[in-house]
Amino acid sequence: ALLDFPLHKFKMYMGVEVKITNADELSKIREMEMNILKDKIEKIIAAGATCVFTTKGIDDLAAKYFVQKGILAVRRVSEKDLKNLAKVTGGTIQITLGTMDGEEKFDSTALGFAEEVVEERVGDNDHVFVRGCKQTKSSTILLRGANEYMLDEVERSIHDALCGVSRTLESAAVVPGGG
């Protein structure tokens, strides 16, 4: 699921005032706020989502629900990366769960497809890898090296190699030793 809205506990809007007379009412209000978030998450899961990416934040409470269901949830994904994920997985970025009828619903046709989405440690950092996408037309090459100089040289060498492959595909001919 590709989301462009936060998964936070529902809070009253600015200027809304709720007056309560005992602590039990306050706990009921807090419980209702948590249930609103839980309902949103359950709608996303019921649609068949096994992984969730959002450009906004994910509340600790929401993260707990996802962990309980065994679903990977990634927060603060850049808009550019979310658009790229939408392209390669065939998914649609959702900006709200609201429908034209005023209800909340998550449409399963908005889900993308990838064979595998995993979080792996490479070096000192954790990365999320999305593999086996529906409409893959690109790949990412992750470079590692001892220092910046080596990385610059490796990047230049890969660029040269890719340009050579590109020229070969364009001309459909190769001259051995032609450089």
GROMACS elastic network, one bead per residue, 0.5 to 0.9 nm:
[ bonds ]
;  ai    aj funct       b0    kb
    1    44     6  0.75670   500
    1    48     6  0.88240   500
    1    49     6  0.57566   500
    1    50     6  0.77945   500
    1    51     6  0.62056   500
    1    53     6  0.62068   500
    1    54     6  0.83027   500
    1    91     6  0.72620   500
    1    92     6  0.79461   500
    1    93     6  0.77101   500
    1    94     6  0.81083   500
    1   108     6  0.88939   500
    1   110     6  0.71866   500
    1   111     6  0.51199   500
    1   112     6  0.65850   500
    2    51     6  0.87232   500
    2    52     6  0.61179   500
    2    53     6  0.50385   500
    2    54     6  0.60157   500
    2    55     6  0.85385   500
    2    82     6  0.69205   500
    2    83     6  0.89006   500
    2    85     6  0.80696   500
    2    86     6  0.72622   500
    2    91     6  0.70345   500
    2    92     6  0.65783   500
    2    94     6  0.62038   500
    2    95     6  0.88903   500
    2   110     6  0.80824   500
    2   111     6  0.73193   500
    2   112     6  0.79183   500
    3     6     6  0.78999   500
    3    52     6  0.74063   500
    3    53     6  0.60742   500
    3    55     6  0.67149   500
    3    56     6  0.82133   500
    3    82     6  0.84234   500
    3    92     6  0.85908   500
    3    93     6  0.55624   500
    3    95     6  0.61033   500
    3    96     6  0.77996   500
    4    53     6  0.85241   500
    4    54     6  0.55468   500
    4    55     6  0.52873   500
    4    56     6  0.65543   500
    4    79     6  0.82900   500
    4    82     6  0.86978   500
    4    93     6  0.66304   500
    4    94     6  0.59093   500
    4    96     6  0.74646   500
    5    54     6  0.66487   500
    5    55     6  0.67888   500
    5    56     6  0.57191   500
    5    57     6  0.80299   500
    5    94     6  0.78257   500
    5    95     6  0.57800   500
    5    96     6  0.65892   500
    6    54     6  0.70173   500
    6    55     6  0.74891   500
    6    57     6  0.51012   500
    6    58     6  0.60999   500
    6    59     6  0.81895   500
    6    75     6  0.85923   500
    7    10     6  0.87680   500
    7    37     6  0.70800   500
    7    40     6  0.83141   500
    7    41     6  0.81505   500
    7    54     6  0.83662   500
    7    56     6  0.76173   500
    7    57     6  0.63046   500
    7    59     6  0.60078   500
    7    62     6  0.64360   500
    7    63     6  0.88088   500
    8    11     6  0.84856   500
    8    37     6  0.67777   500
    8    57     6  0.72092   500
    8    58     6  0.59030   500
    8    60     6  0.82111   500
    8    61     6  0.78411   500
    8    62     6  0.68774   500
    9    33     6  0.60232   500
    9    34     6  0.58399   500
    9    35     6  0.86274   500
    9    36     6  0.74746   500
    9    37     6  0.55668   500
    9    38     6  0.87393   500
    9    59     6  0.67940   500
    9    61     6  0.74968   500
    9    62     6  0.78227   500
   10    32     6  0.86429   500
   10    33     6  0.50838   500
   10    34     6  0.70509   500
   10    35     6  0.88393   500
   10    36     6  0.65519   500
   10    37     6  0.64820   500
   11    33     6  0.68206   500
   12    15     6  0.83407   500
   12    16     6  0.62456   500
   12    17     6  0.82474   500
   12    33     6  0.89221   500
   13    16     6  0.57078   500
   13    17     6  0.89283   500
   14    17     6  0.84353   500
   20    23     6  0.77374   500
   20    25     6  0.63633   500
   20    26     6  0.68569   500
   21    24     6  0.87356   500
   21    25     6  0.74246   500
   21    26     6  0.86798   500
   22    25     6  0.58328   500
   22    26     6  0.70653   500
   23    26     6  0.50738   500
   23    27     6  0.64217   500
   23    28     6  0.87743   500
   24    27     6  0.52082   500
   24    28     6  0.63378   500
   24    29     6  0.88046   500
   25    28     6  0.50441   500
   25    29     6  0.63090   500
   25    30     6  0.87596   500
   26    29     6  0.51438   500
   26    30     6  0.63342   500
   26    31     6  0.86246   500
   27    30     6  0.50829   500
   27    31     6  0.60847   500
   27    32     6  0.86129   500
   28    32     6  0.61746   500
   28    33     6  0.86782   500
   29    32     6  0.50946   500
   29    33     6  0.63195   500
   29    34     6  0.87922   500
   30    33     6  0.50666   500
   30    34     6  0.63785   500
   30    35     6  0.86875   500
   31    34     6  0.51137   500
   31    35     6  0.61501   500
   31    36     6  0.87492   500
   32    36     6  0.62517   500
   32    37     6  0.88634   500
   33    36     6  0.53567   500
   33    37     6  0.68093   500
   33    38     6  0.89015   500
   34    37     6  0.53353   500
   34    38     6  0.62231   500
   34    39     6  0.87002   500
   34    61     6  0.79134   500
   35    39     6  0.59861   500
   35    40     6  0.85906   500
   36    39     6  0.52152   500
   36    40     6  0.64578   500
   36    41     6  0.88595   500
   37    40     6  0.51816   500
   37    41     6  0.63481   500
   37    42     6  0.86398   500
   37    61     6  0.84317   500
   37    62     6  0.70787   500
   38    41     6  0.51407   500
   38    42     6  0.60522   500
   38    43     6  0.86369   500
   38    61     6  0.86237   500
   38    62     6  0.72336   500
   38    65     6  0.73915   500
   39    42     6  0.50247   500
   39    43     6  0.61996   500
   39    44     6  0.87430   500
   40    43     6  0.52471   500
   40    44     6  0.64900   500
   40    45     6  0.88051   500
   40    97     6  0.77903   500
   40   104     6  0.77490   500
   40   105     6  0.81746   500
   40   106     6  0.84988   500
   41    44     6  0.51402   500
   41    45     6  0.62064   500
   41    46     6  0.84961   500
   41    62     6  0.74126   500
   41    65     6  0.76330   500
   41    66     6  0.79010   500
   42    45     6  0.50081   500
   42    46     6  0.58299   500
   42    47     6  0.85180   500
   42    65     6  0.88098   500
   43    46     6  0.50303   500
   43    47     6  0.62898   500
   43    48     6  0.89902   500
   43    97     6  0.88879   500
   43   104     6  0.83135   500
   43   105     6  0.64419   500
   43   106     6  0.59071   500
   43   107     6  0.89052   500
   44    47     6  0.53525   500
   44    48     6  0.70585   500
   44    49     6  0.61516   500
   44    52     6  0.87093   500
   44    97     6  0.89444   500
   44   105     6  0.81033   500
   44   106     6  0.56921   500
   44   107     6  0.82830   500
   44   108     6  0.83131   500
   45    48     6  0.53275   500
   45    49     6  0.50543   500
   45    50     6  0.71199   500
   45    51     6  0.89936   500
   45    66     6  0.88007   500
   45    69     6  0.85196   500
   45    71     6  0.86242   500
   45   106     6  0.89068   500
   46    49     6  0.72918   500
   46   106     6  0.83998   500
   46   108     6  0.85428   500
   47   106     6  0.64018   500
   47   107     6  0.64825   500
   47   109     6  0.85581   500
   47   111     6  0.81804   500
   48   108     6  0.66402   500
   48   111     6  0.78708   500
   49    52     6  0.69352   500
   49    71     6  0.79921   500
   49   108     6  0.80404   500
   49   111     6  0.68261   500
   49   112     6  0.87249   500
   50    69     6  0.89208   500
   50    70     6  0.79017   500
   50    71     6  0.52889   500
   50    72     6  0.69587   500
   50    73     6  0.88354   500
   51    66     6  0.89948   500
   51    71     6  0.54452   500
   51    73     6  0.58444   500
   51    74     6  0.80596   500
   51   117     6  0.75028   500
   52    66     6  0.89582   500
   52    71     6  0.74888   500
   52    72     6  0.62925   500
   52    74     6  0.61533   500
   52    75     6  0.83537   500
   53    72     6  0.84581   500
   53    73     6  0.59410   500
   53    75     6  0.60981   500
   53    76     6  0.80825   500
   53    77     6  0.67341   500
   53    82     6  0.75014   500
   54    57     6  0.71332   500
   54    58     6  0.79767   500
   54    73     6  0.79715   500
   54    74     6  0.63555   500
   54    75     6  0.50742   500
   54    76     6  0.60297   500
   54    77     6  0.58748   500
   54    78     6  0.85395   500
   54    79     6  0.89160   500
   54    82     6  0.77763   500
   55    74     6  0.86295   500
   55    75     6  0.60995   500
   55    78     6  0.58636   500
   55    79     6  0.63052   500
   55    82     6  0.74224   500
   56    75     6  0.60589   500
   56    77     6  0.73716   500
   56    78     6  0.89267   500
   57    74     6  0.88033   500
   57    75     6  0.53340   500
   57    76     6  0.58131   500
   58    61     6  0.81805   500
   58    62     6  0.61713   500
   58    63     6  0.64159   500
   58    73     6  0.81255   500
   58    74     6  0.80639   500
   58    75     6  0.59163   500
   58    76     6  0.83075   500
   59    62     6  0.51042   500
   59    63     6  0.61837   500
   59    64     6  0.86063   500
   60    64     6  0.61518   500
   60    65     6  0.88083   500
   61    64     6  0.50897   500
   61    65     6  0.65610   500
   61    66     6  0.89107   500
   62    65     6  0.51639   500
   62    66     6  0.63791   500
   62    67     6  0.86877   500
   63    66     6  0.51130   500
   63    67     6  0.61151   500
   63    68     6  0.85850   500
   63    72     6  0.89417   500
   63    73     6  0.71140   500
   64    67     6  0.51247   500
   64    68     6  0.61596   500
   64    69     6  0.87322   500
   65    68     6  0.51614   500
   65    69     6  0.64209   500
   65    70     6  0.87339   500
   65    71     6  0.86708   500
   66    69     6  0.51835   500
   66    70     6  0.61335   500
   66    71     6  0.50534   500
   66    72     6  0.68629   500
   66    73     6  0.67669   500
   67    71     6  0.58517   500
   67    72     6  0.72536   500
   67    73     6  0.83307   500
   68    71     6  0.77489   500
   72   117     6  0.81992   500
   72   118     6  0.81438   500
   72   119     6  0.86542   500
   74    77     6  0.69955   500
   74   128     6  0.85292   500
   76    79     6  0.88282   500
   77    80     6  0.83235   500
   77    81     6  0.65121   500
   77    82     6  0.64382   500
   78    81     6  0.52460   500
   78    82     6  0.62252   500
   78    83     6  0.86912   500
   79    83     6  0.61330   500
   79    84     6  0.85881   500
   80    83     6  0.51786   500
   80    84     6  0.62650   500
   80    85     6  0.86610   500
   81    85     6  0.61071   500
   81    86     6  0.85627   500
   82    86     6  0.61740   500
   82    87     6  0.87039   500
   82    93     6  0.76603   500
   83    87     6  0.63075   500
   83    88     6  0.88711   500
   83    92     6  0.87554   500
   83    93     6  0.75877   500
   84    87     6  0.50753   500
   84    88     6  0.63478   500
   84    89     6  0.84980   500
   85    88     6  0.53721   500
   85    89     6  0.58296   500
   85    90     6  0.79482   500
   85    91     6  0.75942   500
   85   112     6  0.82911   500
   85   130     6  0.85170   500
   85   133     6  0.89474   500
   86    89     6  0.54310   500
   86    90     6  0.54995   500
   86    92     6  0.58009   500
   86    93     6  0.67076   500
   86   111     6  0.89819   500
   86   112     6  0.68792   500
   87    90     6  0.54904   500
   87    91     6  0.70421   500
   87    92     6  0.84692   500
   87   112     6  0.89289   500
   87   134     6  0.89791   500
   87   135     6  0.72050   500
   87   136     6  0.83177   500
   88    91     6  0.79883   500
   88   112     6  0.82720   500
   88   113     6  0.84732   500
   88   114     6  0.85854   500
   88   133     6  0.58040   500
   88   134     6  0.60804   500
   88   136     6  0.51459   500
   88   137     6  0.73347   500
   88   138     6  0.84925   500
   89    92     6  0.89014   500
   89   111     6  0.82842   500
   89   114     6  0.60376   500
   89   132     6  0.87838   500
   89   133     6  0.51502   500
   89   134     6  0.51443   500
   89   135     6  0.62189   500
   89   136     6  0.76886   500
   90   110     6  0.82535   500
   90   111     6  0.75428   500
   90   113     6  0.66039   500
   90   133     6  0.82725   500
   90   134     6  0.64705   500
   90   135     6  0.68655   500
   91   109     6  0.77412   500
   91   110     6  0.52302   500
   91   113     6  0.71199   500
   92   109     6  0.80789   500
   92   111     6  0.65108   500
   92   112     6  0.70880   500
   93   110     6  0.72458   500
   93   111     6  0.86572   500
   94    97     6  0.72621   500
   94   106     6  0.86023   500
   94   110     6  0.74940   500
   95    98     6  0.88785   500
   96    99     6  0.82964   500
   96   104     6  0.83764   500
   96   105     6  0.89763   500
   96   106     6  0.87048   500
   97   103     6  0.80720   500
   97   104     6  0.50064   500
   97   105     6  0.53051   500
   97   106     6  0.57352   500
   97   107     6  0.85989   500
   98   101     6  0.80400   500
   98   102     6  0.61597   500
   98   103     6  0.56489   500
   98   105     6  0.63024   500
   98   106     6  0.82959   500
   99   102     6  0.54078   500
   99   103     6  0.54329   500
   99   104     6  0.59146   500
   99   105     6  0.65804   500
   99   106     6  0.88448   500
  100   103     6  0.74226   500
  101   104     6  0.86427   500
  106   109     6  0.88107   500
  106   110     6  0.79363   500
  107   110     6  0.57800   500
  107   111     6  0.78169   500
  108   111     6  0.55981   500
  109   112     6  0.80803   500
  112   133     6  0.85112   500
  112   134     6  0.80431   500
  113   116     6  0.88998   500
  113   132     6  0.83481   500
  113   133     6  0.61047   500
  113   134     6  0.60099   500
  114   117     6  0.68994   500
  114   130     6  0.65907   500
  114   131     6  0.60431   500
  114   132     6  0.51951   500
  114   134     6  0.63565   500
  115   130     6  0.79036   500
  115   131     6  0.60149   500
  115   133     6  0.64168   500
  115   134     6  0.84860   500
  116   129     6  0.78399   500
  116   130     6  0.59297   500
  116   131     6  0.51201   500
  116   132     6  0.63888   500
  116   133     6  0.82446   500
  117   128     6  0.69452   500
  117   129     6  0.56367   500
  117   131     6  0.62910   500
  117   132     6  0.88449   500
  118   127     6  0.82593   500
  118   128     6  0.56110   500
  118   129     6  0.53671   500
  118   130     6  0.67576   500
  118   131     6  0.84473   500
  119   126     6  0.65113   500
  119   127     6  0.55061   500
  119   129     6  0.61646   500
  119   130     6  0.89416   500
  120   125     6  0.84409   500
  120   126     6  0.55315   500
  120   127     6  0.54502   500
  120   128     6  0.63611   500
  120   129     6  0.73192   500
  121   124     6  0.68976   500
  121   125     6  0.56393   500
  121   127     6  0.61463   500
  121   128     6  0.87703   500
  122   125     6  0.56212   500
  122   126     6  0.61412   500
  122   127     6  0.69835   500
  122   144     6  0.89653   500
  123   126     6  0.80491   500
  123   144     6  0.81433   500
  130   133     6  0.71696   500
  131   136     6  0.89946   500
  132   135     6  0.87561   500
  132   136     6  0.75589   500
  133   136     6  0.54952   500
  136   139     6  0.76516   500
  143   151     6  0.69405   500
  143   154     6  0.77090   500
  143   155     6  0.76276   500
  144   147     6  0.86102   500
  144   150     6  0.87768   500
  144   151     6  0.66991   500
  144   154     6  0.89068   500
  145   148     6  0.73429   500
  145   149     6  0.86077   500
  145   150     6  0.59359   500
  145   151     6  0.54378   500
  145   154     6  0.83675   500
  146   149     6  0.83519   500
  146   150     6  0.65592   500
  146   151     6  0.76345   500
  147   150     6  0.55386   500
  147   151     6  0.64042   500
  147   152     6  0.88131   500
  148   151     6  0.50037   500
  148   152     6  0.60695   500
  148   153     6  0.86314   500
  149   152     6  0.51681   500
  149   153     6  0.63478   500
  149   154     6  0.87301   500
  150   153     6  0.51152   500
  150   154     6  0.61438   500
  150   155     6  0.85187   500
  151   154     6  0.50812   500
  151   155     6  0.60116   500
  151   156     6  0.85071   500
  152   155     6  0.51197   500
  152   156     6  0.61435   500
  152   157     6  0.86507   500
  153   156     6  0.50717   500
  153   157     6  0.61623   500
  153   158     6  0.86508   500
  154   157     6  0.50829   500
  154   158     6  0.61785   500
  154   159     6  0.85276   500
  155   158     6  0.51971   500
  155   159     6  0.60984   500
  155   160     6  0.86421   500
  156   159     6  0.50386   500
  156   160     6  0.61978   500
  156   161     6  0.86634   500
  157   160     6  0.51159   500
  157   161     6  0.62136   500
  157   162     6  0.86472   500
  158   161     6  0.50212   500
  158   162     6  0.60819   500
  158   163     6  0.85123   500
  159   162     6  0.51688   500
  159   163     6  0.61389   500
  159   164     6  0.86445   500
  160   163     6  0.51131   500
  160   164     6  0.62548   500
  160   165     6  0.87772   500
  161   164     6  0.50741   500
  161   165     6  0.63393   500
  161   166     6  0.86095   500
  162   165     6  0.50787   500
  162   166     6  0.60640   500
  162   167     6  0.86416   500
  163   167     6  0.61621   500
  163   168     6  0.85718   500
  164   167     6  0.52170   500
  164   168     6  0.62027   500
  164   169     6  0.86795   500
  164   179     6  0.89173   500
  165   168     6  0.50691   500
  165   169     6  0.62080   500
  165   170     6  0.86458   500
  166   169     6  0.51990   500
  166   170     6  0.62203   500
  166   171     6  0.87624   500
  167   170     6  0.50367   500
  167   171     6  0.61506   500
  167   172     6  0.81407   500
  167   173     6  0.88211   500
  168   171     6  0.53774   500
  168   172     6  0.54709   500
  168   173     6  0.59368   500
  168   174     6  0.62882   500
  169   172     6  0.51549   500
  169   173     6  0.77367   500
  170   173     6  0.83572   500
  171   174     6  0.80514   500
  174   178     6  0.80297   500
  175   178     6  0.51979   500
  175   179     6  0.81977   500
  176   179     6  0.78578   500
